């Protein structure tokens, strides 16, 4: 009886895929002002708190990532200006991390892409500040020796769709709605 149960569990795992735990990640973001000056953009990072990628054979078929929004960090500034911008991004002006400490991305489909480098189109549901929208981006997905790697091309999300707006309407018009992102994730 135990052997039959074990075979059923193994067969189920092969049919539905194997989950690989995220062991390394790098999520980089860029935000832009409308003005064209040397201070017209900022960039930084957000840490992945946890996540997994689901493989069926050697193909990525799913996964979920939890972003630690309390870790948002502007890397183009230092000292007082960096601390001020980080606080600004974390407070009610933008991401409200006290109310929404995490964001999530759940992969809903992965399709082949004809690009020589970015061989896949990854689609998923991104949830930020309780708002969920579908996001698709090109990515290089590779799998070898139990390790899966996903490296996206730079892609754009519309911050307005996630209610990431400056609380002052007058100030918000000086910011572009586009936020660019680049994601690198490794799981095993």
N, C-alpha and C positions, 0 to 999 in steps of 0.2 A: 504494500500500500504506500509506504514512504517513497519507494522508487517511482511509482506512478505520479505521485504528487510533485516530486522533484522534477521529473520530466515535463510535467504540465507547466510548472513555474518557468523552467528554462525555455520551453517553446514559446510561452507568453512573452518572455523578455526578448526573444529573437523577433517575434512578430511586431511588437510595439516599439522596440528600440532600446538602446542602452543609454543611460544617463551618465554624462561626464561632468564632474564638478569643476567649476571655474577655479583655476589656480593662479592666474595672472591676468591683469587687465590694465588698460590705459584708455580713458575716455577724455578726449580733448574737445573743447568748445571755443567758438568765436562769436562775439556779439559786436554789432556795428551801430555807429551813430550815422545820421543822415549827412552830417557835415563832412567835408573832405579836408581833414587836417591830420597832423601827425598823431593826434589823440582820438582818431575817429573809430578806433576799434579796441577791443580788449579780448584777451584769450586766457584760457585756463583749463583746469581739470576738474573732474568729478570722479570719486572712487566708486568701484563696484563693491557693494557690501557682500553680496552672495549671488550665486547663479549656477545654472547648469545648461549643458547643451545635450540634446537627445539625438543619438545616431541610430540609423537603421542601416546596418552594414557599414559602408564607408561614406554614407550620405547624411548630412545634417538635415533633420526633419523637424526640429523644434528646440525649445529652450526658453528659459526665463532668467532675467537679470534684474537685480534690485540695486538701484543707484542710491548711494548715501548722499543725499542733498546737503547734509550738514557739512560735508567735506568740500563743497564747491570752493574753488580757490583760483583767483586771478594770478596768472604766472607772468604777466607782462609788466607788473608793477612790483615794487618792494616797499618795505617800511610802512610809514603812516598811510600812504596812498593805497597800498595793497590792503591794509587792514580796513580802511574806510570802504573800499569797493566790495570787499568780501562781506562786510557787515550789511552793506546796502543790498547785495544780492540775496542774502539770507533773510532779511527782514520782510515786512509786509509790502515793501515796494515791489518785490519781484517774486521770489520762490516761497516765502513764508514757511521756512523750515521748521519753525516751532509747531506749526499745525500739520505740515506735510514733510516729515523728515526723510522720506524715501520717494523715489519714482521707480516705475517698473517698465520693462520691455519684455513682452511675451511674443516669441516667434510664432507666426500663424502659417507661414509657408516659405519654402525655399525653392526657387526655380533656377534652372540653368540660364546663364547669361552668355552671349556670344563674345563678350570682351575677353581678350587673351589674358589679362591680369586678373580682373574682377569677374571670376567665373560663375558667380551666383547673384541672384536678386533675392534679398532677404526682406520679407514683409512681416510686420508685427504690430501689436497694439502697444503704443507708448502711453503711459499714464503719468501725468505730472499734475500736481495740485488737484487730484481727484478727477481730472478731465482726461478721457481716453480718445486717441485718434490713431488711425492707421498710418504707418510710416513704412516706406520702401526705400532700400538703398542697395547699391552694388557692393559686393564684398568678395574677397578672395577667401575661399573656404578650403582648408586642406586637412587631411586626416592621415596620420602615420603612427604606427606603434602605440596605439591607444591614446594618442594626443590629438585633439582637434583644435584648429586655429581659425579664427575669423578676424579678418582685417578689412575694415570698410574703406571705401573711397570716401572723400569728404562729401557729406550730404547735408541738406538743409531742412529744418523744421520751421514752422510758423509759430512763433511764441504766443501770438494772439489766440490760437486754437486751444492753448493750455491755460489761458487766463494769466499768463506771465506778462503783466502790464505794470508800468510805473503808475503808482497811485495818483499821481498828478497828470491829468490829461494834457496839460500844457507841456510837460516834460516828455511825455510818452511819444509825442509827434516827432521828437528829435531822434528817436531810436528806430532803426529798421526792424521790421517784423521778423526777418530771417535770422536764425541762429544756425551756424554751421557746426557740424560735429564730425569727428573721426574716432572710430571705435576699434580697439584691438583687444581680443579676448582669447585666452588659451584655457582649455579644460582637459582634464584627464581622469 
